[in-house]
Amino acid sequence: MSTSQRFGSAAVEHAEAVLVEQYPRLVRLAYLTLPDSLGRHTRVLLAHKAVQRALPRPGTPTGPAPAEGGTDEPDPHLTLVRTRVLRATLAPTGPAGGTWAARIGRPPVPPFVWGLRLWPPAGGIDEVAQTLSGAPAPVRAAFVLHHLDDLTQGQAERLLGSAGAADPAGAVHDALALPVAEGLLQALRRPEFDASVVSARPTDLLRRRRRARAGWAALATLTLALTALSVHHPPAGPDVRPAAGPAASGVLDPARLQRVPAEAWADTARVDFTAWPARGGRTGDRDLLARALRTWAAPGTTPVTTTPGTTAEPPARAPQLLYAGELDGRAVVLLRDGDRVVRYGETATGSGGRTLDVTRTDDAGVTTAAALALSRAPGGASARYLLAPWIATAATRDLLRAGDTAHTLTVAADGVTAPAAVPPLGGACASWPVLELTSSTRIVEKHSFVLTDLGALSPVHLTYTPLPDGPAPARQPREATGPEARAAWAPLACRLGELRAGAYRAVNVWDFAAAQLPDGAGRAVWSCTRASGWAGPGDVTVRLRLENGTPQDVARARSTAACGRFGQHLLAGFRWRSPAGRWYLLAAGSRQVTGITATGAVRAGAADRTLAAPWPGPGGPVSLTGTLAGGGTVTALDGAGGGRD
């Protein structure tokens, strides 16, 4: 089509047929191109709106369509529809005419159901969105066009140019440089994944009902207040003006905060955050508590940090007060609302510098509800913690050094620790400080455990599962306090830094197999490190740990039950080079594996839980299958034993 042409009825019908056929792909393109600051609900609505408005009306000028540069070009009608979608979503680098809001409009109202929230489909689209987070809109669009819609680099450049991108070639170049997780892209390409399918969920129904009532109550209160002010000015009182919404029903009234008796933890079967008493020197400061609650309800410009999978929404009922005090020039308030803990901070004078941090605490217990980070020194070199009331003693150790002795950590009467060193945020990992806490004998006898600070509000519990002992039942994770546990954790300590961005409650190292390596390389231990999230699923990494040397990564998996209570059967393998320069296939299985078979580039077998077979020729795909003692089979964690150098 030339730029002087207009859409005729037949062309519009053809474009409609293409749009309907390609609707999921177009929605995916629009969703991932729109700014990630909009939130999932808004992006879903705007993506559908942008695609539906991409259908031209009869008589509409075609606009500057891409040149049909050869037989490799897509359907010109599909190209035009894609161009119109991109013009609507490529703000602010699109053609003159304003931002995406001016071209698409505000989000449409979903089926006229108040409070309905829509979510993108499962299958990895949000993980791809995280990969693209922070990239300019043209780069995000180029990523989708090339990696997901299978356009060539040249086609993607021409399409972006027609949509008004300032530097199409640069956008494609930057998109190709982004990290690509092939598993995610394959998931998005599967036929059962339909990007146009959404999940609908309501917001909190009770909260919405209360807000509706609160609106009328607030209006009545305002009327009375204005009437009273016209007669006289009331005396000044404490600043306890919570935000509208939950506050109107008293939820955010400091006087209604839940406070637990000081000795409740010693007389309950539920030893978790619900048993924490209110501590700190400012638990009676009504103004401070009111500011904390008001900021939670309406943060405004206050920076808010949430762990993945956590919302910062105000509470639906009065929260529990855990702490209110002053530390190192800042006032800090800790509140619990169900499975969330919120930390509010401000300058000691209350004049500003406010922050709000929210973390998950699902099913926390004796160890995972044992400490919360109260404050951090500038630069993050140290932190103070509020310990659970059942903690009798506290110490610090260097996890990087198995023989390091414990160093006593001073704890004040209100449970606040002296500043303790925290693991490094980056750079060289010369040490990895951890907390070693001991529970009171009033709840358990001789129980010590280890926590590590990964930058979140709640430290992470570290455990260790030793090698299986013959036909004995499977061993359970034990505390990482003994010599064997510290020896296993020492070479892996610095790898904990990889988990800083997640929402994890515990990390366990499971030594599931051991074997002598070929060519006199010595004994090696196969271990699986499982980082369990608050929501249930966990991320695992299988490693080969030699007596001397850096542990080698073998396989990884995200959001899996593997290496946990409900994923006890494990098999993993990889291509390994011996000190003599020869290549081998190494594989190992957990205690129920009685044999391993390799097919593909390496054909070998072992009537045992470990396998070491020469790898002839160049690398290639290898399939690993393990036979289980009770019948059945297990495949390698990453689906193949080969391809890793």
Protein Blocks (a to p, Z undefined) as FASTA:
>chain_A
ZZkbccdfklmmmmmmmmmmmmmmmmmmmmmmpcfklojklmmmmmmmmmmmmpccehia
ebjadddfbjkbccfklmmmmmmmmmmmmcckbceeiafklmnopaddeehighiacddd
ehhjmmmmmmmgoiafklmmmmmmmmmnopafklmmmmmmmnopablmlmmmmmmmpccd
fklmmmmmpmklcfkbccdddddfklmmmmmmmmmmmmmmmmmmmmmmmmpccddddddb
dcehjkmnommgmklpccddfklmmmccbdcfklpccedjklmmmklmmmmmmmmmmnoj
accdddehiafbdcfbdcddfbdcdeehiacddddehjaccdddddfklngopacddddf
ehiafklmmbccfbdcehilaccddddfklmbdcdddfklmkbccddddddfkopacddd
dddfbhjdfbccdddddddfkloghiacddddehiabdcddddddddehjbdcdddddfk
bfklmmmmmmmmmmmmmmmmpccfbdcdddfbdcddehhnopadddddddddfklpacdd
dddddfbdcdddfbdcehifehiaklmbccdddddddfkopacddddddfklgbdcdehj
bccdddbfbdcdddehjddddddddddfkgpadddfkopaghiZZ
